[in-house]
Amino acid sequence: MSEELVDDYGLSKVAEAKRIAAPDLPYQPRESKSYRPEIGLIGCGGISAQHLNAYRHAGYRVVALCDRNEHKAIARRDEFFPQAQVFTDYRDLLALKEIEVVDVTTHPADRVEIIEAALLAGKHVLSQKPFVTDLEIGRRLVALAESQNLKLAVNQNGRWAPHFSYIGQAVQAGLIGEVQSVNFTLHWDHNWIIGTEFEKIKHLILSDFGIHWFDLAASFFGERKVLNVFATAARAVRQRAKVPMLAQAVIEFEGGMASLFFNANVTHGQEDRTVVAGTKGTITSRGPSLSEQTVTLFTAEGYAQPELTGTWFREGFQGAMAELLCAIEEQREPANNARDNLKSLELCFEAMESAAP
């Protein structure tokens, strides 16, 4: 009597699972009830367009823009907030008493003194990521904000990208139980950095880009202790960029593990995939870009695929600022507070040290 051969080796068959209604989770940015402060933005480089587009979409009141290159500030003003004032010295912007919140979008090297000056001027601050390049400096800025009774947050917009926000809400709601593993695999074309200042950053993929995924891993695992971090970085065959475009990291948490793999030199067939496995289920996200993602939640009841709206930049940047505004209104620490962000940076820095030289 022959036995039926089975060759799926324990891999579940989605086609045989029952499709169920997707849980209604609050993944969209949560706006403050009545707090609508006047906002100033310092640094009108390339990424500032995404900040301003998100703020215009949300109806925020951006009243002043600053850049050492006046033409850049004027161009951003004319495109997004025509009534805003323009400055070339950030100290003149900080002197405006009506401004309560400052968004600092400059490169890290210029950011520290601006954040410090903004806090001393009594402004709440949203800092572009990575927050700092030195943890001690970060701790000093956090202490300064706390001594001034001000909020200091970091623009980790990935947390509010629709797919990651939904995954985070599912984890917080306990829909997949306790997190056992988190896996990120990214294949995309990052060659736009060739010839820019970003090409001078030694571990560009792990630091300036990868900080999003270190932050997400830390967020999904919550307060669980980090036991070990290992990483490598390498040049891809025939890559044109000066910095390594391949990188990977493994983070061992207490009772779980996260893995991050990056190939930033993929010109065809880009793919971004996330798998978060827990004791009661798994949630995945997959797509060709950070704004085109299909999320699937697997539990004992079946599988669900929510219909999500929004983008990595617009809702992501809106969410980071919205969380800061809500925290100011509710007199609490924002989820993206700088003290908490230092934990994500520590993971990132340990990975870079592991991957050296």
N, C-alpha and C positions, 0 to 999 in steps of 0.2 A: 504494500500500500504506500504510494508515493505521497510526500508532503508538498503542499503548494510552496513554491519558492517566493520569497519576499525580498525585494531588493531596494526598499526605500530607506533602510537602515535607520529607522526611528525618526525620519524627517516627516513632519505632518503634511497632510495634503489639504491645502486651503480649499480646493474645489469641493471637498467632502464636508467642510465646516459649514455651519449655518450662519447666514448673514443676519446681523441684528442691527437695530437702530443705534446710531452713534450717540454716546453720552453728550449732553449739552454742557460744555465746559466753558468757563469765562476766559477764553484765550485772547480776546481783543483787548487793547489798552483800556484801562479803567481810568476815566477822567475824574478830576477833582469836582466837588459839588458846586463850589462858588469861587474858588481861588483862581484868579486870572491875573497874575502879576505881569508887570512889564519886564521884558527879557532883553538882554544884550548878548550879542554873539561876537566873540573875539577869534579871528582867524578865518579869512575868506578864501581859503584854498579849495582844491577840488572837492573834498568830501563835504564842505559846508553847504553845497547845493542840496545834498540829501537831507541835511538837518533842516534847512529852511523850507524845503518842499514839504517835509513832514509837519513842520510847525504851521505853515500856511494851511495845509489840509485840516489840521486840528483846530484852527482858529486861534492860535496863540498870538500874543501881542509882542512881537519883536519890534523894538523901538530904536535900536542902535546897532550898528555894525562897525567892526574895526579890523583893519589890516594895515601892515606897514606899506603895502602897495595900494594907494588910494583907488586906483583904477579897478582893482579886484573888488574892493568894498562897494564902490559905486555900481559895478555891474551886478553884484548880488542884490543890492538894494533895489535897483531898477527892475530886476526880474521877479523878486519875491515880495518885498515890503517897501513900496515906493515912498512911504511917509517916514521911513526910518532915518535917523541921523547917521552920518558917516564920520569916522575918526581914523587917524593913523597912529595914534598913541593910546594904548589900552587904558592908561591912567586917566585920560580924559573921559573915556566911557564910564569907568568906575566911579568918577566924580558925580555922575548923574544920580541924585538921590532917589528918583522915581524908579530906578531899576532895582529889582529885588533878587533876580536870578540871572546868572551869567553862564553861558555855554562856551567852554574853551575848546576850540577845535584845532589848535596848533599842533605841531610836532612835539614829541616829548621833551626835546632839549629846551624849548622855549616855554613849556607849559608850567613848570614848577613855580617860577617867580610870578607868573600871571595868576595862578591859583592862590598863591600866598597873598598877593596884593588884593585879590577879590575878597578873600575871607577877612582880611584886615579892614576892608572897606564895608564890611557888613553884608556881603552878598552870599546867597546860597549858590553853590557851584555844581554844574554838570561837566565832568571832564571827559574828553575823548579818550579812547583806549589806545594802547595800554596806558593805564593810569600813571605809572612812573617806571623808571628803569632801575631804580634802587629802592629796596624795601624800607631802608631806614628813612629815606626822604619821604616815602609814602606814609610811614608811621608818624613822622613829624607833621605832615599836612593834616592827617586825621586828628591828631591831638590839638592842632590849632583850630580846626573846625569845631571840635567839641568844646574847647575853651571859649569860643565865640558864640556857642549855642546856635551854630549854623549847620545846614545839611550839605554834605559833600558826597556826590554820587558819581558813578562812572557809566559812560555810554556803552554798556554791554548790550547792544541792540539785538544780538542773537537771541537773547532770552524772550524777546517779544516778537520775533519772526513767527508768523502764524503756526508753522509746524512744530517749532521748538516750544512755543508757548503752550500749545495743546498738549504736547508730550509732558511738559513740566506740570501742567494742571492735572493730567491723568496720574502722574506719579504722586503728587501731593494728595490727591483724592483717594489714594490707596487702590486704584483700579488694577494694578499689576502686582500688588503686594510689596514686599521689600525688594529693592533693586539688587540684583546679583551681578549684572554686567551691563556695560555701556560700550557700544562699538560705533565709531565714526569712520567712514571711508570716503575720501573726497578725491575726485579726479576732475580737474578743471584747468583752464588756461589762465595763468597769472602773469603772462609775459608782458602785460602792459607796464610792468614796473621797470622794464629795460630803459636805461637812460634817465631814470628819476632818482631822487634821493633815497627811495626805498631800496634800490639795488645796493646801497652801501651798508644795509643792515645785515650783519653776518648770518644770523639765524632768523631771517625774515619770515620764513614759513611757520616756524614754531612760535615766534614772538608776535610780530605785528598782526599776522593773520590767525595763527593758531590759538591766540589768547581767547578767542570766542569759544573754542571747543574745550579748552582747559576750564574755562568758567562754567560751561554747560555741564561738564562732567562733575565738577565740584557741586554745582547746584542740584543735580539729580541724586547724588549720594548724600547730600545734606551735611550733617554734623559728623559723619563717620570718619574715623581716624585714617589718615594717609600713612601707609606703611613703607611704600617704596615707589620710586619713579625711575624709569629707564627710557632712554631715547637715542635715536640715531638720525643722522642727516647725510645725504649724499647727492652728488651731481647726477642728473639723468643723462643717458647717452645722447649726444648731439644737442644738449640744451644750449641756449644762447645767453641766458642770464648769467651774471657773475656769481650769484649766490646759489647754494644748493636748492634744487626745486623738489627734492624728495625728502620726506621726513616722516618719522613715526615715533610714537611714545606709548608706553604702557604704565598705567598708574594702578598700584595695588592699594585698595581701600580695605578697611576691616570688613571681612565678609563679602568682598566683591572686587571687581577689576574693570578698568576702563582702558580701551585701546583706541588710539588715534592714528590714522594713516593718511598722508597727504601726498598727492602727485600733482604738482602745480604746472606741469608741462604737457598737459593733454590737449591737443588741438581738435580732436574729433571724438565724439562719443563721450562727452562729459557726463559724469554721474556723481551724485551726492547721496549717501545712504547712511541711515542711523538705525541702530537696533538697541532697544533698552529692554532687557529681560529681567523679570521679577519672579517672585515665588508664586504668584497667582496668575501671571499672564505676561504678554510681551507687546510692546508697541514699536512699530517701525515707521520709517519715513524714507521715501525714495523719489528721486527725480533728477532732471538734467541740470537744475540750477537751484540756488538757494530760495528762489521765489516760486519755483514750480515743483511742488512736492505733494505726494500722495501719502497720507498717514493711514495706517491700519492698526487697529487695536485687536489683539487676540486674547480671549479669556475662555473659561470653561463653557460660557454660554454661546460662544461663536465668535465671529469677527465683525468689526465695524469699520467703516471708512467715512469719517466726517467730511463735510463740504466746507473747506476753509477759504476765507478771503483775506487778501492783504499781501504785502511783500516784505522781503527782508529789510529793505531800507525804510520805506515810508512808515509802515506800522511798527517796525523795529525801533526807529529813531523816535517816533511819537511815543511809543511805550516807555522808553528810557526816561524821557522828559516828564511824561505823565506820572510815572511812579514817583519822581522827585516832587512834583507839585502836590500829589496826594499826600505824600509824607509830611510836607510842610504844613498842609491844611490840617492833617490829623495829628500833628505833633508826635511823630514816630520816626524811626529810622527807615529810609527807603530800602527795598529789597536789594537794590544795586548800590548800596552804600560802600564807601571807599574802604572802610575797615574790613568788611567781608571780602571785597575784591582783592585785598592783599593775599588772601588764601589762594585765590586763583592764580595770581601772579607768582606766588611761591612755587606752585606746581609747574608753571611755565619756566621759571628760572632754573628750577632743578632739572627740568628736561633739557634746557639749553646747556647746562653744565655737564650733564651726562653725555650729550651729543658732541661736546667739544673734542678736538679743535674744529 
